Amino acid sequence: MEKTVANGKLEITLPDGFHLMDEEEKNKLNVVAGGEFIAFTDPERHITATVGWRDLGLASLLVGSSDAVKTAEKQIGDAMQRFGYEFTGFVDRNISGRSCRGFDYTYRTGDTVMGGETCAMKSGRHMYFFNAYFRQEHKEESLDVWKGILASAVRI
């Protein structure tokens, strides 16, 4: 197992089979929002994930993770319409011991139906976005792995 740190504040344990993506690999990803992020992948299980963050500044007093999830769903939905994006529902996850809101969706890449999940977690002045992408045919197994990764997150 490998560990990685997001924003110098959140340690995440990656299960065996995952590796942290380098800048060249990250540049190949179609990331909707700009900003800093880490990315990791397990090519054998066809799972790729990112964790991004933003400093909200004073807006941190007004913006919650539920608001961020609604905004993210609209942005991702709009950006991925050409890939057949379909929202499939909201989800609740445990990240770093906190209940967090997220949403699931499907999209297509060529002939392959993909699944995705995005969750948001607010911590102090920062909003973190956790994104997973996987083959829809392996959704249950992929989500089990993803939930384990989310549950492994520890604030440092």
Order of alpha helices (4+ residues) and beta strands (2+ residues): beta-beta-beta-alpha-beta-beta-alpha-beta-beta-beta-beta-alpha-beta
